[in-house]
Amino acid sequence: MEETWDETRVRELHDDLVDLYGPAERDGEHGSDADPGEGVRQLVTTILSQNVADENTRRAAENLFSTYEGYDAIESAPPEELAEVIRVAGLPETKADRIQRALSAVRAETGGAYSLAFLDAMETDAAKPWLTDIKGIGPKTASVVLNFHFGKPTMAVDTHVERVSKRFGLVPESASNAKVHDLLDELVPDELKYPLHVLLITHGREHCTARSPDCENPVCTRYCTCGGC
């Protein structure tokens, strides 16, 4: 009989992942101590990262921020020009449109400033819908910005987190990505949302890969229900 998941078992999973990989530490400041303009950079970079490898995200971000002097120049750039600048990130026309739409929404909300500082004062259940109401901003992008930059308690679910969570039985196999976000936000204690996100990604890359998973490790032995285990 499979064990049910509760807060105690989630904490045990976190501790077992720490034993395997070491603790997940945050980089830099977040929340009210963070640079207000960096929140917008996080948002733009996370849009670039959608469905693409980290190295291509980095290259696209370097191209973008070296080509344009400020967010106003990015927002007002000809769409076809902007798409060419970020082409290495894939889906260039779609992502150019999403970036310009997001910058326009931020500017409209603040009365002209390119800053997401206003989100810091909002509760998570209000800040997240504000972001996802922008067409092209899904729950993962919103959660990355809110958790990584503002330290708000919401868990970003990428392909690794979703795959491992389903194999471990934290969420149903049939759950959509949006539903996985909701379920993990409810299940995972707030202070573990960031470190567990990082550790599950690490486990998904190191052992619980999409194809030919390596299940010879204590975490998979204890928690995994996939065929390889």
Backbone as CSV, one residue per row, in Angstrom:
resi,resn,N_x,N_y,N_z,CA_x,CA_y,CA_z,C_x,C_y,C_z
1,MET,0.854,-1.206,0.000,0.000,0.000,0.000,0.887,1.252,0.000
2,GLU,0.610,2.169,-0.915,1.396,3.391,-0.998,1.092,4.312,0.180
3,GLU,2.135,4.965,0.679,1.955,5.923,1.762,1.331,7.205,1.227
4,THR,0.524,7.824,2.065,-0.055,9.113,1.678,0.930,10.224,2.031
5,TRP,0.789,11.328,1.310,1.692,12.461,1.539,1.060,13.461,2.490
6,ASP,1.831,13.869,3.477,1.433,14.936,4.378,2.679,15.780,4.655
7,GLU,2.539,16.804,5.483,3.660,17.708,5.728,4.873,16.977,6.296
8,THR,4.631,16.030,7.189,5.750,15.299,7.791,6.538,14.534,6.736
9,ARG,5.831,13.878,5.832,6.532,13.089,4.806,7.240,13.997,3.801
10,VAL,6.654,15.144,3.505,7.323,16.102,2.616,8.635,16.565,3.242
11,ARG,8.612,16.818,4.541,9.839,17.229,5.226,10.881,16.103,5.196
12,GLU,10.424,14.884,5.315,11.347,13.750,5.228,11.957,13.653,3.839
13,LEU,11.140,13.873,2.801,11.656,13.878,1.432,12.706,14.959,1.262
14,HIS,12.404,16.138,1.749,13.376,17.231,1.665,14.693,16.844,2.341
15,ASP,14.599,16.281,3.539,15.808,15.915,4.282,16.595,14.832,3.553
16,ASP,15.887,13.886,2.943,16.570,12.821,2.205,17.256,13.372,0.960
17,LEU,16.640,14.338,0.297,17.265,14.974,-0.868,18.492,15.788,-0.447
18,VAL,18.398,16.448,0.705,19.555,17.188,1.225,20.704,16.227,1.525
19,ASP,20.381,15.056,2.089,21.416,14.063,2.362,22.113,13.630,1.074
20,LEU,21.360,13.589,-0.026,21.905,13.132,-1.300,22.665,14.223,-2.032
21,TYR,22.153,15.465,-1.982,22.721,16.535,-2.807,23.284,17.715,-2.022
22,GLY,22.985,17.809,-0.753,23.351,18.989,0.012,22.206,19.990,0.002
23,PRO,22.243,20.979,0.886,21.139,21.947,0.994,21.067,22.881,-0.198
24,ALA,19.856,23.340,-0.500,19.627,24.325,-1.568,19.641,25.710,-0.938
25,GLU,20.589,26.519,-1.338,20.727,27.861,-0.781,20.235,28.908,-1.769
26,ARG,19.602,29.946,-1.251,19.191,31.061,-2.094,20.393,31.915,-2.458
27,ASP,20.352,32.497,-3.663,21.380,33.443,-4.084,20.816,34.854,-4.007
28,GLY,21.550,35.766,-3.366,21.158,37.170,-3.358,19.995,37.457,-2.428
29,GLU,19.549,38.726,-2.491,18.472,39.187,-1.633,17.134,39.032,-2.336
30,HIS,16.070,39.009,-1.556,14.738,38.953,-2.130,13.795,39.756,-1.246
31,GLY,12.572,39.934,-1.754,11.590,40.694,-1.000,11.907,42.177,-0.991
32,SER,11.652,42.841,0.127,11.815,44.286,0.214,13.276,44.718,0.115
33,ASP,14.218,43.787,0.317,15.640,44.117,0.235,16.190,44.027,-1.189
34,ALA,15.404,43.505,-2.105,15.890,43.294,-3.464,15.793,44.574,-4.293
35,ASP,16.601,44.638,-5.336,16.558,45.756,-6.281,15.237,45.708,-7.034
36,PRO,14.383,46.761,-6.948,13.075,46.722,-7.604,13.156,46.403,-9.095
37,GLY,14.155,46.945,-9.794,14.272,46.706,-11.224,14.624,45.273,-11.563
38,GLU,15.236,44.566,-10.603,15.626,43.186,-10.863,14.411,42.268,-10.990
39,GLY,13.295,42.650,-10.399,12.093,41.840,-10.545,11.632,41.795,-11.989
40,VAL,11.715,42.924,-12.689,11.343,42.974,-14.094,12.322,42.152,-14.921
41,ARG,13.616,42.259,-14.596,14.606,41.447,-15.310,14.321,39.959,-15.112
42,GLN,13.960,39.582,-13.875,13.605,38.186,-13.603,12.421,37.758,-14.446
43,LEU,11.413,38.617,-14.544,10.227,38.300,-15.327,10.587,38.103,-16.800
44,VAL,11.341,39.044,-17.356,11.718,38.966,-18.772,12.567,37.728,-19.029
45,THR,13.530,37.476,-18.162,14.410,36.316,-18.345,13.635,35.012,-18.219
46,THR,12.656,34.969,-17.328,11.860,33.755,-17.166,10.996,33.510,-18.395
47,ILE,10.495,34.563,-19.013,9.778,34.395,-20.279,10.713,33.807,-21.328
48,LEU,11.928,34.319,-21.398,12.907,33.786,-22.349,13.175,32.305,-22.087
49,SER,13.119,31.891,-20.832,13.489,30.523,-20.458,12.410,29.496,-20.770
50,GLN,11.239,29.938,-21.162,10.135,29.008,-21.394,10.482,28.022,-22.509
51,ASN,10.478,26.736,-22.156,10.699,25.652,-23.125,12.031,25.722,-23.858
52,VAL,13.085,26.099,-23.129,14.402,26.178,-23.764,15.477,25.876,-22.725
53,ALA,16.628,25.419,-23.189,17.737,25.073,-22.294,18.317,26.325,-21.646
54,ASP,18.925,26.138,-20.464,19.476,27.254,-19.704,20.509,28.050,-20.498
55,GLU,21.368,27.370,-21.236,22.423,28.062,-21.976,21.831,28.997,-23.030
56,ASN,20.778,28.575,-23.702,20.149,29.438,-24.700,19.409,30.603,-24.046
57,THR,18.864,30.363,-22.861,18.260,31.466,-22.108,19.309,32.516,-21.778
58,ARG,20.459,32.061,-21.294,21.540,32.987,-20.944,21.988,33.792,-22.160
59,ARG,22.159,33.138,-23.272,22.608,33.833,-24.484,21.565,34.840,-24.970
60,ALA,20.297,34.451,-24.915,19.238,35.361,-25.340,19.162,36.574,-24.426
61,ALA,19.298,36.353,-23.113,19.252,37.468,-22.169,20.424,38.412,-22.388
62,GLU,21.602,37.871,-22.630,22.770,38.713,-22.905,22.549,39.545,-24.157
63,ASN,22.014,38.916,-25.207,21.723,39.654,-26.443,20.716,40.770,-26.186
64,LEU,19.680,40.438,-25.434,18.596,41.396,-25.192,19.092,42.614,-24.428
65,PHE,19.759,42.371,-23.299,20.131,43.485,-22.426,21.359,44.251,-22.902
66,SER,22.088,43.672,-23.854,23.195,44.427,-24.452,22.738,45.212,-25.676
67,THR,21.636,44.805,-26.271,21.119,45.487,-27.464,20.316,46.724,-27.091
68,TYR,19.541,46.650,-26.026,18.653,47.747,-25.643,19.108,48.373,-24.329
69,GLU,19.027,49.678,-24.246,19.523,50.403,-23.078,18.576,50.339,-21.886
70,GLY,17.311,50.094,-22.129,16.363,50.058,-21.026,15.096,49.334,-21.419
71,TYR,14.213,49.141,-20.438,12.963,48.417,-20.708,12.053,49.179,-21.655
72,ASP,12.135,50.511,-21.633,11.316,51.279,-22.562,11.719,50.989,-24.003
73,ALA,13.007,50.815,-24.236,13.487,50.501,-25.588,13.056,49.100,-25.999
74,ILE,13.030,48.176,-25.048,12.567,46.818,-25.355,11.079,46.838,-25.684
75,GLU,10.319,47.561,-24.881,8.866,47.592,-25.107,8.510,48.240,-26.440
76,SER,9.254,49.263,-26.822,8.919,50.006,-28.045,9.640,49.498,-29.294
77,ALA,10.468,48.484,-29.154,11.211,47.960,-30.307,10.257,47.354,-31.331
78,PRO,10.583,47.439,-32.608,9.783,46.724,-33.611,9.751,45.232,-33.271
79,PRO,8.587,44.624,-33.243,8.480,43.220,-32.818,9.397,42.274,-33.592
80,GLU,9.521,42.507,-34.907,10.371,41.614,-35.689,11.849,41.779,-35.331
81,GLU,12.239,43.001,-34.966,13.616,43.243,-34.532,13.890,42.561,-33.192
82,LEU,12.951,42.724,-32.261,13.103,42.105,-30.945,13.162,40.587,-31.075
83,ALA,12.328,40.032,-31.935,12.324,38.585,-32.140,13.679,38.094,-32.637
84,GLU,14.296,38.856,-33.506,15.603,38.463,-34.035,16.668,38.504,-32.936
85,VAL,16.583,39.489,-32.059,17.555,39.622,-30.975,17.501,38.425,-30.023
86,ILE,16.311,37.892,-29.780,16.153,36.800,-28.813,15.945,35.445,-29.493
87,ARG,16.232,35.361,-30.772,15.915,34.155,-31.549,16.504,32.885,-30.943
88,VAL,17.678,32.981,-30.338,18.338,31.795,-29.788,17.514,31.127,-28.694
89,ALA,16.571,31.857,-28.106,15.725,31.293,-27.048,14.578,30.463,-27.595
90,GLY,14.395,30.461,-28.926,13.287,29.716,-29.498,11.974,30.472,-29.388
91,LEU,11.026,30.123,-30.256,9.726,30.794,-30.289,9.894,32.314,-30.216
92,PRO,10.759,32.898,-31.057,11.124,34.308,-30.886,9.961,35.274,-31.026
93,GLU,9.083,35.050,-32.000,7.952,35.975,-32.180,7.009,35.918,-30.985
94,THR,6.746,34.700,-30.505,5.847,34.528,-29.360,6.435,35.176,-28.115
95,LYS,7.719,34.932,-27.864,8.339,35.468,-26.652,8.523,36.982,-26.731
96,ALA,8.796,37.505,-27.919,8.888,38.961,-28.077,7.555,39.606,-27.720
97,ASP,6.471,39.007,-28.191,5.140,39.529,-27.894,4.846,39.459,-26.400
98,ARG,5.225,38.353,-25.762,4.969,38.197,-24.326,5.778,39.200,-23.505
99,ILE,7.017,39.406,-23.886,7.868,40.358,-23.169,7.296,41.762,-23.269
100,GLN,6.927,42.180,-24.473,6.400,43.535,-24.648,5.056,43.697,-23.956
101,ARG,4.244,42.652,-23.972,2.958,42.718,-23.276,3.170,42.828,-21.757
102,ALA,4.119,42.068,-21.238,4.406,42.110,-19.800,4.941,43.476,-19.382
103,LEU,5.860,44.033,-20.165,6.409,45.351,-19.839,5.324,46.423,-19.888
104,SER,4.437,46.318,-20.851,3.330,47.271,-20.946,2.426,47.184,-19.720
105,ALA,2.158,45.958,-19.251,1.295,45.775,-18.087,1.948,46.343,-16.831
106,VAL,3.254,46.136,-16.688,3.974,46.673,-15.529,3.941,48.201,-15.545
107,ARG,4.225,48.771,-16.696,4.243,50.230,-16.820,2.864,50.821,-16.539
108,ALA,1.826,50.156,-17.029,0.470,50.650,-16.788,0.101,50.576,-15.311
109,GLU,0.530,49.528,-14.644,0.207,49.352,-13.221,0.902,50.402,-12.361
110,THR,2.134,50.737,-12.707,2.930,51.639,-11.863,2.827,53.101,-12.280
111,GLY,2.163,53.373,-13.390,2.075,54.750,-13.868,3.332,55.204,-14.583
112,GLY,4.097,54.238,-15.125,5.247,54.604,-15.941,6.563,53.967,-15.557
113,ALA,6.635,53.366,-14.370,7.897,52.768,-13.917,7.958,51.288,-14.306
114,TYR,9.155,50.843,-14.627,9.367,49.424,-14.890,9.881,48.783,-13.600
115,SER,8.954,48.497,-12.714,9.280,47.925,-11.409,8.133,47.033,-10.952
116,LEU,8.502,45.918,-10.341,7.497,45.017,-9.771,7.441,45.135,-8.254
117,ALA,7.977,46.228,-7.719,8.014,46.395,-6.269,6.616,46.326,-5.651
118,PHE,5.599,46.714,-6.387,4.232,46.692,-5.851,3.797,45.277,-5.495
119,LEU,4.384,44.253,-6.159,4.006,42.879,-5.856,4.455,42.457,-4.466
120,ASP,5.505,43.093,-3.957,6.029,42.727,-2.645,5.004,42.994,-1.548
121,ALA,4.182,44.017,-1.744,3.188,44.387,-0.737,1.900,43.576,-0.861
122,MET,1.785,42.800,-1.933,0.571,42.018,-2.173,0.691,40.631,-1.573
123,GLU,-0.422,40.070,-1.135,-0.449,38.671,-0.731,-0.214,37.802,-1.963
124,THR,0.332,36.631,-1.735,0.663,35.741,-2.853,-0.562,35.418,-3.695
125,ASP,-1.702,35.205,-3.035,-2.896,34.825,-3.790,-3.490,35.985,-4.577
126,ALA,-2.935,37.183,-4.420,-3.304,38.318,-5.270,-2.202,38.606,-6.281
127,ALA,-0.949,38.462,-5.854,0.179,38.751,-6.746,0.259,37.755,-7.890
128,LYS,0.007,36.492,-7.599,0.118,35.477,-8.650,-0.926,35.677,-9.751
129,PRO,-2.197,35.897,-9.412,-3.169,36.176,-10.475,-2.856,37.449,-11.256
130,TRP,-2.251,38.456,-10.596,-1.892,39.662,-11.339,-0.946,39.302,-12.480
131,LEU,0.023,38.458,-12.193,0.976,38.058,-13.226,0.336,37.141,-14.269
132,THR,-0.421,36.155,-13.831,-0.978,35.197,-14.784,-2.105,35.794,-15.626
133,ASP,-2.627,36.947,-15.229,-3.611,37.629,-16.063,-2.977,38.211,-17.324
134,ILE,-1.646,38.326,-17.343,-0.941,38.777,-18.546,-0.841,37.588,-19.486
135,LYS,-1.355,37.721,-20.677,-1.351,36.618,-21.632,0.077,36.142,-21.881
136,GLY,0.298,34.831,-21.722,1.618,34.269,-21.932,2.397,34.046,-20.657
137,ILE,1.870,34.547,-19.534,2.502,34.321,-18.232,1.721,33.228,-17.515
138,GLY,2.318,32.053,-17.407,1.665,30.932,-16.747,2.051,30.826,-15.291
139,PRO,1.553,29.799,-14.598,1.840,29.660,-13.173,3.324,29.446,-12.865
140,LYS,4.060,28.775,-13.770,5.478,28.566,-13.505,6.232,29.891,-13.536
141,THR,6.019,30.680,-14.605,6.707,31.971,-14.719,6.364,32.859,-13.536
142,ALA,5.087,32.920,-13.179,4.664,33.744,-12.043,5.311,33.272,-10.749
143,SER,5.354,31.952,-10.544,5.912,31.415,-9.303,7.412,31.641,-9.219
144,VAL,8.118,31.539,-10.349,9.551,31.812,-10.346,9.809,33.246,-9.892
145,VAL,9.090,34.192,-10.465,9.282,35.600,-10.108,8.936,35.836,-8.639
146,LEU,7.807,35.327,-8.207,7.345,35.598,-6.846,8.190,34.899,-5.795
147,ASN,8.625,33.681,-6.071,9.410,32.952,-5.076,10.878,33.332,-5.136
148,PHE,11.463,33.319,-6.316,12.889,33.585,-6.437,13.224,35.033,-6.099
149,HIS,12.399,35.979,-6.553,12.742,37.388,-6.357,12.155,37.967,-5.079
150,PHE,10.901,37.597,-4.787,10.229,38.201,-3.639,10.154,37.288,-2.429
151,GLY,10.567,36.038,-2.574,10.520,35.113,-1.449,9.116,34.745,-1.026
152,LYS,8.158,34.861,-1.933,6.771,34.533,-1.586,6.552,33.019,-1.664
153,PRO,5.656,32.496,-0.840,5.474,31.053,-0.728,4.636,30.459,-1.863
154,THR,5.249,30.291,-3.004,4.607,29.605,-4.121,5.667,28.806,-4.842
155,MET,5.329,27.609,-5.258,6.326,26.668,-5.778,6.261,26.600,-7.292
156,ALA,7.371,26.891,-7.935,7.457,26.810,-9.390,7.600,25.348,-9.814
157,VAL,6.834,24.962,-10.822,6.822,23.573,-11.280,7.270,23.522,-12.735
158,ASP,8.523,23.111,-12.955,8.999,22.908,-14.316,8.826,21.432,-14.671
159,THR,9.393,21.013,-15.807,9.188,19.629,-16.251,9.809,18.624,-15.278
160,HIS,10.954,18.977,-14.678,11.596,18.063,-13.735,10.765,17.913,-12.468
161,VAL,10.330,19.028,-11.906,9.531,18.987,-10.675,8.237,18.214,-10.912
162,GLU,7.598,18.465,-12.048,6.338,17.768,-12.337,6.571,16.269,-12.504
163,ARG,7.596,15.903,-13.253,7.871,14.480,-13.487,8.181,13.747,-12.188
164,VAL,9.079,14.304,-11.385,9.458,13.642,-10.138,8.279,13.594,-9.169
165,SER,7.518,14.675,-9.092,6.364,14.708,-8.184,5.346,13.637,-8.542
166,LYS,5.147,13.407,-9.821,4.199,12.376,-10.246,4.754,10.980,-9.987
167,ARG,6.033,10.777,-10.247,6.631,9.457,-10.001,6.664,9.127,-8.512
168,PHE,6.823,10.153,-7.682,6.853,9.938,-6.236,5.455,9.878,-5.630
169,GLY,4.443,10.209,-6.423,3.075,10.153,-5.939,2.626,11.346,-5.131
170,LEU,3.407,12.455,-5.187,2.948,13.660,-4.488,1.687,14.219,-5.126
171,VAL,1.559,14.033,-6.430,0.400,14.520,-7.186,-0.048,13.413,-8.122
172,PRO,-1.310,13.426,-8.554,-1.779,12.395,-9.478,-1.070,12.480,-10.832
173,GLU,-0.872,11.346,-11.443,-0.231,11.277,-12.751,-1.001,12.076,-13.796
174,SER,-2.326,12.154,-13.645,-3.168,12.819,-14.639,-3.276,14.329,-14.437
175,ALA,-2.676,14.864,-13.370,-2.839,16.292,-13.066,-2.159,17.167,-14.109
176,SER,-2.828,18.249,-14.492,-2.237,19.224,-15.407,-1.148,19.992,-14.683
177,ASN,-0.320,20.721,-15.448,0.739,21.503,-14.815,0.158,22.530,-13.860
178,ALA,-0.923,23.182,-14.255,-1.553,24.172,-13.385,-2.061,23.523,-12.102
179,LYS,-2.623,22.316,-12.227,-3.128,21.610,-11.050,-1.980,21.176,-10.149
180,VAL,-0.843,20.763,-10.753,0.315,20.385,-9.952,0.790,21.574,-9.123
181,HIS,0.795,22.768,-9.721,1.150,23.975,-8.972,0.244,24.126,-7.748
182,ASP,-1.052,24.002,-7.972,-2.012,24.183,-6.874,-1.803,23.133,-5.777
183,LEU,-1.617,21.886,-6.191,-1.489,20.804,-5.209,-0.202,20.928,-4.393
184,LEU,0.910,21.260,-5.059,2.169,21.390,-4.331,2.175,22.636,-3.451
185,ASP,1.547,23.706,-3.904,1.442,24.895,-3.061,0.703,24.572,-1.762
186,GLU,-0.287,23.687,-1.858,-1.064,23.309,-0.678,-0.311,22.317,0.204
187,LEU,0.446,21.409,-0.408,1.084,20.323,0.326,2.414,20.711,0.954
188,VAL,3.226,21.485,0.234,4.598,21.757,0.667,4.615,22.934,1.642
189,PRO,5.233,22.793,2.801,5.343,23.911,3.745,6.028,25.105,3.090
190,ASP,5.609,26.301,3.476,6.089,27.512,2.810,7.609,27.611,2.774
191,GLU,8.268,27.302,3.896,9.712,27.483,3.959,10.469,26.452,3.126
192,LEU,9.761,25.419,2.644,10.411,24.399,1.810,10.119,24.570,0.320
193,LYS,9.289,25.533,-0.030,8.902,25.654,-1.432,10.094,25.957,-2.337
194,TYR,10.987,26.835,-1.907,12.162,27.103,-2.731,13.158,25.945,-2.701
195,PRO,13.612,25.487,-1.526,14.612,24.423,-1.540,14.120,23.123,-2.158
196,LEU,12.854,22.775,-1.944,12.356,21.532,-2.526,12.268,21.656,-4.047
197,HIS,11.895,22.824,-4.523,11.898,23.079,-5.974,13.287,22.796,-6.549
198,VAL,14.305,23.375,-5.934,15.680,23.206,-6.425,16.119,21.753,-6.338
199,LEU,15.824,21.098,-5.232,16.265,19.721,-5.026,15.547,18.743,-5.953
200,LEU,14.273,18.982,-6.220,13.556,18.109,-7.149,14.085,18.268,-8.575
201,ILE,14.448,19.496,-8.947,15.067,19.700,-10.257,16.391,18.942,-10.331
202,THR,17.197,19.062,-9.285,18.476,18.356,-9.255,18.270,16.848,-9.380
203,HIS,17.300,16.324,-8.651,17.040,14.887,-8.701,16.539,14.481,-10.094
204,GLY,15.721,15.346,-10.698,15.224,15.052,-12.039,16.318,15.045,-13.085
205,ARG,17.343,15.842,-12.873,18.465,15.891,-13.813,19.469,14.772,-13.553
206,GLU,19.700,14.454,-12.281,20.754,13.511,-11.919,20.300,12.050,-11.965
207,HIS,19.086,11.793,-11.527,18.639,10.407,-11.407,17.295,10.136,-12.082
208,CYS,16.292,10.934,-11.745,14.929,10.653,-12.204,14.675,11.331,-13.549
209,THR,15.477,10.968,-14.539,15.392,11.574,-15.864,14.158,11.073,-16.609
210,ALA,13.799,11.805,-17.666,12.598,11.438,-18.414,12.744,10.056,-19.046
211,ARG,13.937,9.778,-19.573,14.192,8.475,-20.200,15.304,7.759,-19.445
212,SER,15.161,6.461,-19.322,16.167,5.619,-18.666,16.592,6.174,-17.302
213,PRO,15.646,6.342,-16.382,16.013,6.876,-15.059,16.957,5.940,-14.311
214,ASP,17.842,6.528,-13.542,18.773,5.785,-12.691,18.173,5.730,-11.293
215,CYS,17.569,4.611,-10.977,16.828,4.496,-9.720,17.667,3.941,-8.576
216,GLU,18.954,3.742,-8.824,19.829,3.173,-7.785,20.324,4.272,-6.857
217,ASN,19.422,4.800,-6.068,19.757,5.815,-5.074,18.712,5.730,-3.960
218,PRO,19.056,6.166,-2.758,18.140,5.975,-1.622,16.831,6.747,-1.737
219,VAL,16.827,7.879,-2.429,15.596,8.654,-2.553,14.598,7.921,-3.439
220,CYS,15.050,7.455,-4.599,14.151,6.701,-5.475,13.690,5.402,-4.798
221,THR,14.601,4.744,-4.107,14.251,3.495,-3.427,13.114,3.698,-2.442
222,ARG,13.130,4.831,-1.755,12.107,5.078,-0.740,10.809,5.616,-1.317
223,TYR,10.897,6.495,-2.329,9.708,7.246,-2.720,9.160,6.938,-4.109
224,CYS,9.973,6.447,-5.018,9.543,6.391,-6.409,8.641,5.200,-6.709
225,THR,7.684,5.436,-7.576,6.743,4.388,-7.982,6.803,4.123,-9.480
226,CYS,7.822,4.671,-10.165,7.916,4.468,-11.613,8.353,3.042,-11.924
227,GLY,8.204,2.634,-13.162,8.528,1.270,-13.572,9.976,0.915,-13.341
228,GLY,10.873,1.900,-13.431,12.295,1.635,-13.255,12.654,1.219,-11.838
229,CYS,11.796,1.593,-10.894,12.070,1.255,-9.490,11.406,-0.042,-9.072
